[in-house]
Amino acid sequence: MVHHTVAIVHQNPSYVIFLNLTDTASVSNCKIACNFNLPVFPSANPPKFCRWIPPDSIFLKPNSDASLVKGQGSLGGLIRNHLGEVFGMFSINTDPEPIHQLELEAIFHGTQLVRHLNLLNLWLESDSSHAVNIIKGSQKCPWQKLATLARIRSNLSDLEAWKISHVWREANSAADILSKHDYFCKGEAIAPNFRSPSLVEALASDSSGSLYIRL
């Protein structure tokens, strides 16, 4: 007998309710899940949940991401406060490189935007654990990016306080959208009021504390 778990994901980020169905994925069980629009997962491999965590009120949070599609590299990111309000964004086309190297470039451009906005207290996030560990000093930087790492550290040295952490890609969707879309206003500084439908949806979802499923 295969156990399945139905997960009810509430908009309130403080709790999630699970229902266990001790049966195979029968027609009746699938119908129950479908009627309530509930995802079903094998209990041996339960889902993980994540969300965009707003910074403390004294901090601003730059999220960054990179993509490599059809031989074209691109970078994107944005800076938000504890209310989810956008202070700045960037979206840049760049030369193709290995993706973990592009992720470092995305973080660098995020710190450049920080300098441009004269911000002082930051919590940086990236969905590349490799890039995060390089900046923390727990992983070796590829020689091709030593200069980029030096520029990142130089920008961070001007701040009063900063920290960096890894975020699951599902909770980094706003930065991902900015990295992948070829906006007509693509550049190192995009007006904070610029929006696309997908970006509006991602920002609203993050600000409301929505939970994202990570399989």
C-alpha positions, 0 to 999 in steps of 0.5 A: 500500500502506498501512502499519499499526502495531500497538502493544503497550503494556506496563504497564512505563512505560519501554518500548513495542514497535511491530510494523509490518505492511506491508500494508492492514488485511487480514482476517489482519492484523486477526485477528492484532491481535484475538487479542492485543488490540492496537490498530492505527494507520496509520503515517502517524499513529502514536499518542502515549502519556502517563501520570500522572507522580508528583512528586518526594518533596518535592512533592505534585501537585494535578490539576484539571479542569472540565466543562460539560455541559447548561448545568451547570459543574462542577469537580474535582481531587485531590492526590497524593504521589509514591506516588499516595496521595490527600491531598485531593479536591474536586468542585463544581457551579458556574455555566456559563462558557466551559470555559477559564474554568472550568478556571481556577476548578478550579485556584483550588479546588485551591489553596484545598484546598492552603491548607486542608491547609497544604501547601508544595511543589506541582506543579500540573497541568491539561489546559487549556494555556490556563489553564496559560499564563495562570498562567505569564503567557504568555497574557492572562487574560480580564477576567472571571477577573482576580480568580480569577487574583489569588486563585490567585497569592495562594495560590501566594505562600504556598508555599515552591515551586511549578510548573505544567504541562499534562497530556494529558486521558488522563493526567488522568482522576482529576480528570476523574471528580471534575469530572463525577460528581454525588457525594452528598458534593460539596463543596470538601473530600471525604474522601481515602478516598472512592472510586467504582469509576471513581475507584479504577480511575483511581487504580490505573492512574495509580499503576502507571505505565500508559500511555494512548493519545492519538490 
